[in-house]
């Protein structure tokens, strides 16, 4: 059936005459592997080095890109002066050169046209593409206001397009990571301590005596600094407690592995709180000095004994008590890790509130081995006019829901792009940069309706991800190894600056995000907001304001400065937390005022029907979700995901190791591709597990197409967190099909 915006397979489009147009592009296809693989080939002194920081995940480790005499990037190594990586990169960081050398990269702007009655793309010049986009944005602004444009973003390019959109006049800037990943955690900790745990997290793992991981798989998520610090902590004798229905890598290194029944984590957390309080092993001095609401909390958890939690969690009472006592014995050098992907079951703010409360009871925040106070170097904004004041913001899109959402909620923006009840949609156009919404957000039917309703859909990416097939205009961004970007000035244990500069010129017709945003801004009449010819002017000005320069950073890559404040509470001082009262909120007045439970309450969640199993998804150390699924360097390490099944379950179904099967969820949705069975005792019998980021259905992704299963296509039950709109996606269940469902499979 024809639609307003058919999905277009980019296929060989953009691989023609423009393929060799970029400066050194001709060498890319010379050897199918050759010099492109990290560390391969000549390591002679002729190699030139350029500072960079990684774009493969949010950790942004600083490193050096090595370029050979032929103009090819030969390898990437860590910067020894960077405290976020200590000179060591993870597999994804060293494999990042595969993003640059990927033959499937987008190479030229593409515009949607009708040819012989069919929707297709044609190659376009940058002027054609940008003029078209600017014209459509002017039309939308004139008809319904600038607020009708929205931005979906992830990664460094988001900063440049956020600046453009604010100058244009819209505040509707949505990072999917807020609703789907970090948002519930951040709001939960802010309601308790008055601030979030930041990114990277302010966890003092290096000096901890006890690390508790509940739904956080350090090792498989390969957050570089934390993995290194955890290894150091283990060597120093720290106790590791891992709560997970799966024997993860971290669990295999733990003194305690608690294979909890999925969806019952909050019951365990409340029971731990009960043990600490009623055995009087909490940090009484810390709580009396810095917290309020203790008596209310004590009464609240009175009945949440380990015996109460046992039939809920399937964890034995003595295990719950023993682990609580281990935490207390290590306090305050103990961390209940806040985790990262925190959108699970729709009550995730309250679950992460319980994690925050546990850290408070143990005196963790502000003490060595717990959670430290961050410090950074504030980079001033390059001078520009004040942004216009929007007539309305993303809060209007929530229709009274999610009162504590302090960022745009992805699914609210998507929902508001669909006409309903005889009314026009509030959102008319999207720019999508650095995020493949097709593979990342749930509720695919709603997403498709929204995309069909838009007047403009622009996608900026380095790769022909599925989302590009729905765009009106596709803009090819160059990779992080070919561009300047904002200074990395992450506030953490040490204040640091890191520079990203191009190791080579942009290949083909690709451009950096700063250039694309600037050129669009000029066409929109917003040139005053981009008062520079080249982004190096911005970087040099900013660096000089903080006592450095672009020339200096080109030489050293990373600059560290001395802290002005202590990372811990100074003895004899009375620290004030960033809540309204200055005290840690064990009882949250903010949540109570908004009509929510002031303290966490456990609520049972749906269970699978007979023959179905809870779908659990996670990460692998060599991949960053779908971003790296087509990277040949990393595909060589893990080409597809596999389905972890307990051998008892496999025996019931007659499955064998390595057999391929299809998955069907509780709503009848079947996986587009089959997945290989992995038999392992490392998973509970009531659950199955897969790594996220596989199962791509876009054939132009040569190395990712058809490999494994995309878990998001099976996530049709989404539980929204009423506090901030988090999209809980762990309430989905699957059964198995052994025969190819063929055309009946629902994508």
Secondary structure, 3 states (H helix, E strand, C coil): CCCCCCCCCCCCCCCCHHHHCCCCHHHCCCCCCHHHCCCCCCCCCCCEEEEEECCCCCCCCEEEEEECCCCCEEEEEECCCCCCCCCCCCHHHHCCHHHHHCCCECCCCEEEEEECCEEEEEECCHHHHHHHHHHHHHHHHHHHCHHHEEEEECCCHHHHHHHHHHHHCCCCEECHHHHHHHHHHHHHHHHHHCCCCCCCCCECHHHCCEEEEECCCCCCCCCHHHHHHHHHHHHCCCEEEEECCECCHHHHCCCEEECCCCCCHHHHHHHHHHHHHHCCCCCHHHHHHHEECHHHHHHHCCCCCHHHHHHHHCCCHHHHHHHHHHHHHHCCCEEECCCCCCCCCCCHHHHHHHHHHHHHHCCCECCCCCECCCECCCCCCCCCCCCCCCCCCHHHHHCCCCCCCCCCCHHHHHHCCCCECCECCCCCEEEEECCCHHHHCCCHHHHHHHHHHCCEEEEEECECCHHHHHCCEEEEECCHHHCCCCCECCCECCEEEECCCCCCCCCCCCECHHHHHHHHHHHCCCHHHHCCCCHHHHHHHHHHHCCCCHHHHHHHCEEEECCCCCCCCCCCCCCCCCCCCCCEECCCHHHHHCCCCCCCCCCCCCCCCCCCEEEEEECECCECHHHHCCCHHHHCCCCCCEEEECHHHHHHHCCCCCCEEEEEECCCCECCCCEEEEECCCECCCEEEEECCCCECCCCCCCCECCCCCHHHHCCCCEECCCCCCEECCCCEEEEECCCCHHHCCC
